[in-house]
Amino acid sequence: MDSIFYRYRNITVLLVLIFAQLILLAWQIKSENDVPLVRVWAITAVTPVASAIENVRNGTTGFFGNYFALRDARQQSKQLRSEVDRLRIENQLLRNELESSQRAGALAGFQARTPSKMVGARVIGTTSGSGAKSVLIDRGSAAGVRKGMAVVTPAGIVGKILAVYPFASQVMSVSDPAFAAGVESQKSHARGVLKGTGNAIAKVDYLPSGQKVELGEMFFTSGEDRIFPKGLPVGKVTSVKDGATFQEVFVQPSGVEAAPEEVLVIVDPIHQEIPEALAQETPVFLAPDVQPDPAPQPPPGTAGSTGTTGAPPTTLGRGRGTTQADKTMEQYRRIGEAQKTVFGDLNSSVPNFNIKVPPPNTGTGGATGVPPTAPAGPKP
């Protein structure tokens, strides 16, 4: 290494001197902005390095800042999701409690309106197979439930007790093919037998073709089966087909449209009357049209009579009869004329409606009328 500098010592010294001279010149020479040229060179050389270092520092700081911010955001997101899930569960529980309270209120109101003695029960399960439809309730022989008792809701009948256990009972649903109950239509009081079909629609058999049954008509229990007391709602008619002897009527049972969660078991049935159907169309009474009043004719030769010059008779109410409103308007018009008031003119004075104005001239003379014309006679 020493031999290289020693060998090229003259060139090295020359280069050092040239570099020093350039530095001195750069220090003395200034740019257009009055800045030494050496400073411009130094800043120009250092700027890329400083920028690179600053970018690395900002990137490192931003990375760790974003990392910790994301950790906090993730933690907050987990907490918010947990809070939302908790609120959803609470909301659902409150809705369930509200629906249970409403159902309990409906059952209590139905029990109060129905004379039959009932026992409340909750549906705890359903069974279905080979067309059979039944549910399990949490009331059995310990609560006084017996086989064959009717099971209903405020909306309609649900079924009847099929099997009884100490603390549970099996209920045959209305939709079961083996179910049957006596029913009666609300309007025509046609009686038949309701039978399940294995689906959501039940059929009413043994309805004579001569008895009229309408679409949308309600059916109620008739009490003839000695299971369901008379007067309980069954469902609405969805289809009617005439037959040679019997009609083919299908009914949508109202008690099982929505799967009930609480039901009532009738332990002491008492019959009640079937409510009357509301009239769909009620006639409306209309008063006869008002006949026009005959216009009074003034005596001949007086003002207003035919063939003379005078005020024409009033036409108020002509063609439709004079009403109380017409008489009031005529009174206001005469009051305005007596006080020289022009209705609709903002500059006109407001009339005094409390004064009394004599009735219009009818040809007999008076303070406000035109004196009657003396009858024509022979000149003296």
Secondary structure, 3 states (H helix, E strand, C coil): CHHHHHHCHHHHHHHHHHHHHHHHHHHHCECCCCCEHHHHHHHHHHHHHHHHHHHHHHHHHHHHHHHHHHHHHHHHHHHHHHHHHHHHHHHHHHHHHHHHHHHHHHHHHHHHHCCCEEEEEEEEEEEEECCEEEEEECCCHHHCCCCCCEEEECCEEEEEEEEECCCCEEEEECCCCCCEEEEEECCCCCEEEEECCCCCCEEEEEEECCCCCCCCCEEEECCCCCCCCCCCEEEEEEEEECCCCEEEEEEEECCCCCCCCEEEEEEECCCCCCCCCCCCCCCCCCCCCCCCCCCCCCCCCCCCCCCCCCCCCCCCCCCCCCCHHHHHHHHHHHHHHHCCCCCCCCCCCCCCCCCCCCCCCCCCCCCCCCCCCCCCCCCC
